[in-house]
Amino acid sequence: MSPRIAPLLARHALGYADLATEELALAGALLRQRLLATATCAIAAGFAILMVCCLAIAVSWDTPYRMTVIGVLALAFVTAAIIAGEVARRFRQKSARLFPRLRNEWITDRELLRETLATREARP
């Protein structure tokens, strides 16, 4: 390796570290916001569903449909759990990778380095 290439590679390594740090900070902030919004939504939805279920059971309590209402509610929750599991599985397969800009820069620089080295080797 040429002594002139070493400083260039060191600058690029520092650039990669800066870019990774920036992307990690951005990903952390987005993750915190999403987590808070998701937790709030899940808690509120859980309470709402609990209240609706209690209302349905209370309304049907003195009727012959009490067990039917309870069975339908159970079936609805099992169905919702299966659908949510499938959605989560598909989302996990499609989830975005971390550090997309860093990956693109790395690919671009690898190609540039290959071209540079190929050009140097082709020279007499």
Secondary structure, DSSP 8 states (H G I E B T S, - for coil): --TTHHHHHHHHHHHHHHHHHHHHHHHHHHHHHHHHHHHHHHHHHHHHHHHHHHHHHHHHTTSTTHHHHHHHHHHHHHHHHHHHHHHHHHHHHH---S-HHHHHHHHHHHHHHHHHHHHHHH--
